[in-house]
Amino acid sequence: MSPQDTRNATPVKVPLVTQPLGILGSLNAARSNILSIIPEIATRQPMVSGRTAKRWHMVMDPDAIKRMLLENLDSYPKSLVTKNLLKPAIGESLFIAEGAHWRWQRRTAAPVFSHRNVMNLAPVMSAAAERSAARIGEAGPRAVDVAQDMVRTTFDVIADVTFSGDGMFDAEGVHQGIDAYIAEAGKISLLDVLGAPDWVPRPGRLIHSRGPVRDMHRIADEAIEARRARGADGVPDLLDLLLQGEDPKTKRQMNTAELRDNLLTFIVAGHETTALTLSWALYLCAFDPRVQEKARAELADVLGERTTVTGEDVANLPFIRMIVDEALRLYPPAGMVSRTAVANDILCGREVRPGDTVMIPIYALHRHHMLWEDPDTFRPERFGDRKAIPRYGYLPFGDGPRICIGASFAIQEAVIILGTLLSRFRFTPVAGREPKPVMILTLRPDGGVWLEAEPLAGPHSPSREEAA
C-alpha cells in the first residue's frame, strides 16, 4: 500500500455491535472475541448501560473513569470474572489483590521498577532485539510472522531479566503452562455472565488448574529458594530486587508464595503485552510507509552508523515512542477491564448499585469520537503534544494508584526492539493476510502479522542478495 493509499484507508478494527445480543448471544460473542460485545454507540456516548442477567455499565467518560480509578477506587474492585479466571494461576499477586494486601505489595515492588533499575536491564533488551533481527534476516525474501517472533523476543527478555538465565528455572515451561491454562480454562463461563457467585465451581477451570499450575508453582518455588540461598550475582535481576525489597511502612517482605505469584504475573503479562504492542506497531508501520520512513530518518539521526537501539537512545527517539503510543491506542493489549461495584455511586448522572458490573471498554475509549480526531486513523503525530491527550481517555496501562507497575519497562523495551528492527528492515504487508484483532484475555492479531522484511544497506544488515 502506498503512502497515498493510506490517507483514505484505516487499519483493521473490530466490528462493534449495533443490535442487542441477549444472554446467549453475549456469551457466544465473548467466548470468541470479548470486544465484539461492545456496542458501536460506546464510541460516541459517555456511558452505556444495560442488563444481561445482571446490570452492567460501560464507561467512556474521562471524569467518570477518574472517579473509578482514583477518587473512589475502593468502590470498584476487580470483577469476580477476572479473579475467577486468573487466581488459580497467579494467586493473590499485585494484579488481583485488593485493599491493604495490594497496597503493601505495591509499596514493596515499586522500587524494583525504578528508572535506574529499568535502565540497567536495557542491554538485555538490545541483545534480544539483535537476535530477532538475525532471525528475520535469515528468513530471506519469504514472509515472516512477526507476531510469533515478537513473542519469542519479549519472552527472551523477561526470562533473562527475571531469573538471569538461571538454569534451575524452566521459564519457558512455566509460560507455556500458564498460557495453556488461560486458553483452556480462561474462557468466559455462562456462570460468569449470569453473575453466579465465585464459590460455584467452573468445571473447566477446576480441570486445568490442578496439574499444570501445581507443577508451575513447584518449579518457581524451588528456583526462588535456590536463589535465596545463593544470593545475587552481578547486576540484580527482578528476583534479586524482589528478594531484597521490603514494605517501607511495615518492613514486611514477600514470602516464597508471594514472590512466586508476582514473578509468574511479570513473566506472562510482562512479555505478552509488549509482544502484542510490537506486533501491532510493525503491522501499522507496514500499513503506512510514510510513518516507517519518518521513523527511519529519526533513527539515522540518533544512531549514526549503529543499527541497535540502546537504553540511552530511548529518550532521543520521540517519534518511535509516538508509534508505540499510537499502536497502544488502536490496539490496547487489555482492550476491556471490568470492575464490580461494591457501593452506591453516581457516574455520568446515572445510578450505580452494589453488584453492578462496571466496564471500561478501553478499545472503545481509545476510538471515541468525542476524544480523538479521526479515531480509527493511524496517526502517531497526535502524541507529539502529550498535554493534548486526555488523561483518563488514554489508558494502555490503566491509571491511578493501580497503573501498571511495569509501564516504563514495557515502553523502553518496545522502543528498543521496534527501533532496532526499523533500522535494519523495510516492512511491507502481505496481500490477503491482514491480521484480525481478537481479544480473549488480551487483544491478539488472529492469524499472525505476516510481513515481508527487506534488509537495508548498513554496517550490520546484509543486502537481499547476501541474505538469500
C-alpha positions as CSV (number, residue, x, y, z in Angstrom):
1,M,0.0,0.0,0.0
2,S,1.5,3.3,-1.0
3,P,1.5,6.4,1.3
4,Q,-1.2,7.9,-0.9
5,D,-3.4,4.9,-0.3
6,T,-3.2,5.1,3.5
7,R,-4.8,8.6,3.5
8,N,-8.2,7.1,2.7
9,A,-7.8,3.8,4.5
10,T,-7.8,2.7,8.1
11,P,-6.0,-0.3,9.6
12,V,-8.0,-3.4,10.7
13,K,-10.5,-2.9,13.5
14,V,-13.1,-4.9,15.5
15,P,-16.7,-4.7,14.1
16,L,-18.7,-3.4,17.1
17,V,-22.4,-4.5,17.5
18,T,-25.4,-2.4,16.5
19,Q,-28.1,-4.7,17.9
20,P,-28.7,-6.2,21.4
21,L,-27.2,-9.7,21.7
22,G,-29.1,-11.2,24.6
23,I,-27.6,-13.6,27.2
24,L,-26.6,-16.5,24.8
25,G,-25.6,-14.1,22.1
26,S,-23.3,-12.2,24.5
27,L,-21.8,-15.4,25.8
28,N,-21.0,-16.7,22.3
29,A,-19.6,-13.4,21.2
30,A,-17.5,-13.0,24.4
31,R,-16.0,-16.5,24.1
32,S,-14.8,-15.8,20.5
33,N,-13.9,-12.1,20.9
34,I,-14.8,-10.1,24.1
35,L,-14.6,-6.8,22.2
36,S,-17.4,-7.9,19.9
37,I,-19.9,-7.3,22.7
38,I,-19.1,-3.6,22.7
39,P,-22.0,-1.6,21.1
40,E,-20.8,0.8,18.4
41,I,-22.6,3.6,20.3
42,A,-19.9,3.3,23.0
43,T,-17.5,5.2,20.7
44,R,-19.9,8.2,20.7
45,Q,-21.6,8.3,24.2
46,P,-20.1,8.9,27.6
47,M,-21.8,5.8,29.2
48,V,-23.9,2.9,28.0
49,S,-25.9,0.7,30.4
50,G,-28.0,-2.5,30.1
51,R,-28.9,-5.8,31.6
52,T,-27.7,-9.3,30.6
53,A,-28.9,-11.4,33.6
54,K,-27.3,-8.6,35.8
55,R,-26.9,-4.8,35.4
56,W,-23.9,-3.6,33.6
57,H,-22.4,-0.2,32.6
58,M,-19.7,0.7,30.0
59,V,-18.0,3.9,31.0
60,M,-16.1,6.1,28.4
61,D,-16.3,9.5,30.1
62,P,-12.8,10.5,31.4
63,D,-14.1,12.2,34.5
64,A,-16.2,9.1,35.5
65,I,-13.2,6.9,34.8
66,K,-11.1,9.1,37.0
67,R,-13.6,8.6,39.8
68,M,-13.4,4.8,39.3
69,L,-9.7,4.5,39.1
70,L,-8.6,7.3,41.5
71,E,-11.2,9.1,43.6
72,N,-13.4,6.2,44.6
73,L,-11.0,3.3,43.9
74,D,-12.1,1.0,46.7
75,S,-15.7,1.0,45.5
76,Y,-14.7,-0.6,42.2
77,P,-12.5,-3.7,42.9
78,K,-11.6,-6.0,40.0
79,S,-14.6,-8.1,38.9
80,L,-15.2,-11.6,40.1
81,V,-14.9,-12.8,36.4
82,T,-11.3,-11.5,36.3
83,K,-10.4,-13.0,39.7
84,N,-12.0,-16.4,39.0
85,L,-10.1,-16.6,35.7
86,L,-6.6,-15.7,37.0
87,K,-6.4,-16.5,40.7
88,P,-5.7,-20.3,40.3
89,A,-2.6,-19.4,38.2
90,I,-1.2,-16.2,39.8
91,G,-2.8,-16.2,43.3
92,E,-3.2,-13.0,45.3
93,S,-0.5,-11.2,43.3
94,L,-0.4,-7.4,42.6
95,F,-2.7,-7.9,39.6
96,I,-5.6,-9.4,41.7
97,A,-5.1,-8.4,45.3
98,E,-7.2,-5.6,46.8
99,G,-7.1,-3.2,49.7
100,A,-4.3,-3.5,52.3
101,H,-2.9,-6.7,50.8
102,W,-2.4,-4.9,47.4
103,R,-1.0,-1.8,49.0
104,W,1.8,-3.4,50.9
105,Q,2.8,-5.5,47.8
106,R,2.8,-2.4,45.6
107,R,5.0,-0.4,48.0
108,T,7.4,-3.3,48.2
109,A,7.6,-3.9,44.4
110,A,7.5,-0.3,43.2
111,P,11.3,0.4,43.7
112,V,12.1,-2.7,41.5
113,F,10.9,-0.7,38.5
114,S,12.7,2.5,39.2
115,H,14.3,4.3,36.3
116,R,17.8,3.2,37.3
117,N,16.8,-0.5,37.6
118,V,15.0,-0.4,34.3
119,M,17.9,1.2,32.5
120,N,20.3,-1.4,34.0
121,L,18.2,-4.0,32.2
122,A,18.3,-2.3,28.8
123,P,21.3,-4.3,27.4
124,V,19.2,-7.5,27.8
125,M,16.5,-5.8,25.6
126,S,19.1,-4.7,23.0
127,A,20.6,-8.2,22.8
128,A,17.1,-9.7,22.3
129,A,16.4,-7.2,19.5
130,E,19.6,-8.1,17.7
131,R,18.7,-11.8,17.9
132,S,15.2,-11.0,16.5
133,A,16.8,-9.1,13.6
134,A,19.1,-12.0,12.9
135,R,16.1,-14.4,12.7
136,I,14.1,-12.1,10.5
137,G,17.1,-11.6,8.2
138,E,17.7,-15.4,7.9
139,A,14.1,-15.8,6.6
140,G,15.3,-14.1,3.4
141,P,12.7,-12.9,1.0
142,R,9.9,-15.0,2.5
143,A,7.1,-13.5,4.5
144,V,7.6,-13.6,8.3
145,D,5.0,-13.8,11.0
146,V,6.5,-11.0,13.1
147,A,3.9,-11.6,15.9
148,Q,5.3,-15.0,16.5
149,D,8.9,-13.6,16.6
150,M,7.9,-10.8,18.9
151,V,6.5,-13.3,21.4
152,R,9.8,-15.1,21.3
153,T,11.8,-11.9,21.6
154,T,10.0,-10.4,24.5
155,F,10.0,-13.8,26.3
156,D,13.8,-13.9,25.9
157,V,13.8,-10.5,27.7
158,I,11.5,-11.4,30.6
159,A,13.2,-14.7,31.2
160,D,16.7,-13.0,31.3
161,V,15.6,-10.1,33.5
162,T,13.6,-12.3,35.9
163,F,16.0,-15.1,36.5
164,S,19.2,-14.1,34.7
165,G,19.0,-17.2,32.6
166,D,19.1,-19.3,35.8
167,G,19.3,-22.9,34.6
168,M,17.3,-24.1,37.6
169,F,14.2,-22.3,36.3
170,D,12.3,-23.6,33.4
171,A,10.8,-20.3,32.4
172,E,9.5,-21.4,29.1
173,G,7.7,-24.3,30.6
174,V,6.1,-22.0,33.1
175,H,4.9,-19.7,30.4
176,Q,3.5,-22.5,28.3
177,G,1.7,-23.9,31.3
178,I,0.0,-20.6,32.1
179,D,-0.8,-19.9,28.5
180,A,-2.4,-23.3,28.2
181,Y,-4.4,-22.6,31.4
182,I,-5.7,-19.3,30.1
183,A,-6.5,-20.7,26.7
184,E,-8.5,-23.6,28.1
185,A,-9.8,-22.6,31.4
186,G,-10.0,-18.8,31.0
187,K,-12.9,-18.7,28.6
188,I,-15.9,-17.0,30.0
189,S,-18.4,-19.3,31.5
190,L,-22.2,-18.9,31.3
191,L,-22.0,-18.9,35.1
192,D,-19.9,-15.7,34.9
193,V,-22.3,-14.0,32.5
194,L,-25.2,-14.9,34.8
195,G,-23.3,-13.5,37.8
196,A,-23.1,-16.7,39.8
197,P,-21.0,-16.3,43.0
198,D,-17.4,-17.4,42.8
199,W,-17.9,-20.4,45.1
200,V,-20.0,-22.1,42.4
201,P,-17.4,-24.3,40.6
202,R,-16.4,-23.6,36.9
203,P,-15.6,-27.2,35.7
204,G,-13.1,-26.1,33.0
205,R,-11.1,-24.1,35.5
206,L,-11.0,-26.9,38.0
207,I,-9.7,-29.4,35.4
208,H,-7.0,-27.1,34.1
209,S,-5.9,-25.5,37.4
210,R,-4.6,-28.7,39.0
211,G,-1.7,-30.5,37.5
212,P,-0.1,-27.8,35.2
213,V,-0.5,-24.9,37.6
214,R,0.7,-27.1,40.6
215,D,3.8,-28.0,38.6
216,M,4.5,-24.4,37.7
217,H,4.2,-23.3,41.3
218,R,6.6,-26.0,42.4
219,I,9.2,-25.1,39.8
220,A,9.1,-21.4,40.7
221,D,9.2,-22.1,44.4
222,E,12.3,-24.3,44.0
223,A,14.1,-21.6,41.9
224,I,13.2,-18.9,44.4
225,E,14.5,-20.9,47.4
226,A,17.7,-21.7,45.5
227,R,18.3,-18.0,44.7
228,R,17.5,-17.0,48.3
229,A,20.3,-19.4,49.4
230,R,22.7,-18.4,46.7
231,G,22.3,-14.7,46.8
232,A,22.6,-12.1,44.0
233,D,25.4,-12.4,41.4
234,G,26.2,-9.4,39.1
235,V,23.6,-6.9,38.0
236,P,20.5,-7.7,40.1
237,D,17.6,-9.2,38.2
238,L,13.9,-8.9,39.1
239,L,14.0,-11.8,41.5
240,D,17.1,-10.4,43.3
241,L,15.4,-7.0,43.6
242,L,12.1,-8.5,45.0
243,L,14.0,-10.7,47.4
244,Q,15.8,-7.5,48.8
245,G,12.6,-5.5,48.8
246,E,10.5,-4.6,51.8
247,D,7.4,-2.5,52.5
248,P,8.8,0.8,53.8
249,K,5.8,1.2,56.1
250,T,5.6,-2.2,57.7
251,K,9.1,-3.6,56.9
252,R,7.3,-6.7,55.6
253,Q,9.0,-8.8,52.9
254,M,7.4,-11.2,50.4
255,N,7.5,-14.9,51.3
256,T,8.1,-17.5,48.7
257,A,4.5,-17.9,47.6
258,E,4.0,-14.1,47.3
259,L,7.3,-13.9,45.3
260,R,6.2,-16.7,43.0
261,D,2.8,-15.3,42.3
262,N,4.2,-11.9,41.4
263,L,7.0,-13.3,39.3
264,L,4.6,-15.5,37.4
265,T,2.5,-12.4,36.8
266,F,5.5,-10.5,35.5
267,I,6.6,-13.4,33.2
268,V,3.3,-13.8,31.5
269,A,1.9,-10.2,31.5
270,G,5.3,-8.6,31.1
271,H,6.2,-10.3,27.8
272,E,2.9,-10.9,26.1
273,T,1.6,-7.4,26.3
274,T,4.8,-5.9,24.9
275,A,4.9,-8.6,22.2
276,L,1.4,-7.6,21.2
277,T,2.3,-3.9,21.1
278,L,5.3,-4.6,18.9
279,S,3.3,-6.9,16.6
280,W,0.6,-4.2,16.0
281,A,3.3,-1.5,15.7
282,L,5.1,-3.4,13.0
283,Y,1.8,-4.0,11.2
284,L,1.0,-0.3,11.3
285,C,4.4,0.7,10.1
286,A,4.0,-1.7,7.1
287,F,0.5,-0.3,6.6
288,D,1.8,3.3,6.3
289,P,5.2,3.5,4.6
290,R,5.3,7.3,5.3
291,V,5.4,6.7,9.0
292,Q,8.0,4.0,8.6
293,E,10.4,6.2,6.6
294,K,9.9,9.1,9.0
295,A,10.9,6.7,11.9
296,R,13.9,5.5,9.9
297,A,15.1,9.1,9.4
298,E,14.9,9.7,13.2
299,L,16.9,6.5,13.8
300,A,19.6,7.5,11.3
301,D,20.0,10.9,13.1
302,V,20.3,9.3,16.5
303,L,22.2,6.1,15.8
304,G,24.5,7.2,13.0
305,E,26.3,4.0,11.8
306,R,24.7,1.9,14.6
307,T,21.6,-0.2,14.0
308,T,20.9,-1.4,17.5
309,V,19.0,0.9,19.9
310,T,20.3,1.2,23.5
311,G,18.7,2.3,26.7
312,E,20.4,5.7,26.4
313,D,18.9,6.2,22.9
314,V,15.3,5.8,24.0
315,A,14.9,9.4,25.3
316,N,16.2,10.7,21.9
317,L,13.7,8.7,19.8
318,P,10.4,10.6,20.4
319,F,8.8,9.5,17.0
320,I,9.5,5.8,17.7
321,R,7.8,6.3,21.1
322,M,4.8,8.0,19.3
323,I,4.4,4.9,17.1
324,V,4.3,2.7,20.2
325,D,1.8,5.0,21.8
326,E,-0.4,5.0,18.8
327,A,-0.2,1.2,18.5
328,L,-1.3,1.0,22.1
329,R,-4.2,3.4,21.4
330,L,-5.5,1.5,18.4
331,Y,-4.8,-2.0,19.8
332,P,-4.6,-1.8,23.6
333,P,-3.5,-5.2,24.9
334,A,-6.1,-5.0,27.7
335,G,-8.9,-3.9,25.5
336,M,-11.5,-4.1,28.3
337,V,-11.3,-4.0,32.1
338,S,-14.1,-5.0,34.4
339,R,-15.0,-4.0,37.9
340,T,-17.8,-5.0,40.3
341,A,-19.3,-2.0,42.2
342,V,-19.5,-2.6,46.0
343,A,-21.2,0.7,47.0
344,N,-23.8,3.1,45.6
345,D,-22.4,5.7,43.3
346,I,-23.3,8.1,40.5
347,L,-21.4,8.1,37.2
348,C,-22.4,10.4,34.4
349,G,-25.5,11.2,36.3
350,R,-26.5,7.6,36.3
351,E,-27.1,5.4,39.4
352,V,-24.6,2.6,40.0
353,R,-25.6,0.0,42.6
354,P,-23.7,-2.6,44.6
355,G,-23.2,-5.8,42.4
356,D,-23.3,-3.9,39.1
357,T,-20.6,-4.8,36.6
358,V,-18.9,-1.6,35.5
359,M,-16.6,-2.0,32.5
360,I,-14.1,0.4,30.9
361,P,-14.0,-0.7,27.3
362,I,-10.6,0.7,26.6
363,Y,-10.8,-0.3,22.9
364,A,-13.9,1.9,22.5
365,L,-12.4,4.7,24.7
366,H,-9.3,4.9,22.5
367,R,-11.5,5.3,19.4
368,H,-14.1,7.6,20.9
369,H,-15.3,10.4,18.6
370,M,-15.6,12.9,21.4
371,L,-12.0,12.4,22.5
372,W,-10.0,11.7,19.3
373,E,-9.9,13.3,15.8
374,D,-10.3,10.6,13.1
375,P,-10.2,7.9,15.9
376,D,-9.7,4.9,13.6
377,T,-6.8,6.5,11.7
378,F,-3.2,5.6,12.3
379,R,-1.5,8.9,13.1
380,P,1.4,8.8,15.5
381,E,1.9,12.5,15.4
382,R,-1.2,13.0,17.6
383,F,1.1,12.1,20.5
384,G,3.5,15.0,19.7
385,D,1.7,17.2,22.2
386,R,1.1,15.0,25.2
387,K,-0.7,17.7,27.0
388,A,-3.4,17.5,24.5
389,I,-4.0,13.8,25.2
390,P,-7.0,13.3,27.6
391,R,-5.5,12.0,30.9
392,Y,-8.2,9.4,31.5
393,G,-9.1,9.0,27.9
394,Y,-5.9,7.1,27.1
395,L,-5.3,4.0,29.3
396,P,-3.0,1.5,27.8
397,F,-1.6,0.8,31.3
398,G,-4.6,1.9,33.4
399,D,-4.2,4.9,35.7
400,G,-4.5,5.9,39.3
401,P,-2.8,4.0,42.1
402,R,-3.2,0.7,40.2
403,I,-1.4,1.9,37.0
404,C,0.7,-0.9,35.6
405,I,3.9,-1.1,37.7
406,G,5.9,-2.2,34.6
407,A,4.8,0.5,32.2
408,S,8.3,2.2,31.9
409,F,9.9,-1.2,31.5
410,A,7.5,-2.0,28.6
411,I,7.9,1.3,26.9
412,Q,11.7,1.1,27.0
413,E,11.6,-2.5,25.7
414,A,9.2,-1.6,22.9
415,V,11.2,1.4,21.7
416,I,14.5,-0.6,21.7
417,I,13.1,-3.5,19.8
418,L,11.0,-1.5,17.3
419,G,13.8,0.9,16.6
420,T,16.3,-1.8,16.1
421,L,14.1,-3.6,13.6
422,L,13.1,-0.5,11.6
423,S,16.8,0.5,11.4
424,R,17.5,-2.8,9.6
425,F,14.4,-3.7,7.6
426,R,11.8,-2.1,5.4
427,F,8.5,-3.9,6.2
428,T,5.7,-4.4,3.7
429,P,2.3,-6.1,4.1
430,V,1.5,-9.5,2.6
431,A,-1.6,-9.3,0.4
432,G,-4.6,-11.2,1.7
433,R,-3.1,-11.8,5.1
434,E,-4.3,-9.0,7.3
435,P,-4.4,-9.7,11.0
436,K,-7.7,-9.9,12.8
437,P,-7.9,-8.2,16.2
438,V,-9.4,-10.7,18.6
439,M,-9.5,-10.4,22.4
440,I,-10.0,-13.4,24.8
441,L,-7.8,-12.2,27.6
442,T,-5.5,-9.8,25.6
443,L,-6.0,-8.2,22.1
444,R,-4.1,-10.6,19.8
445,P,-3.7,-10.5,16.0
446,D,-5.5,-13.6,15.0
447,G,-3.8,-15.3,12.1
448,G,-0.5,-13.6,12.9
449,V,1.1,-10.5,11.4
450,W,2.7,-11.6,8.1
451,L,5.1,-9.1,6.6
452,E,7.9,-9.1,4.1
453,A,11.1,-7.7,5.6
454,E,13.6,-6.2,3.1
455,P,17.1,-5.8,4.6
456,L,18.5,-2.3,4.4
457,A,22.1,-1.4,3.5
458,G,24.1,-0.8,6.6
459,P,27.1,-2.0,8.7
460,H,25.1,-4.9,10.3
461,S,22.4,-5.5,7.6
462,P,23.1,-7.7,4.6
463,S,21.7,-7.0,1.2
464,R,18.8,-9.1,0.0
465,E,21.2,-11.0,-2.2
466,E,23.5,-11.8,0.7
467,A,20.6,-12.8,2.9
468,A,19.4,-15.2,0.2
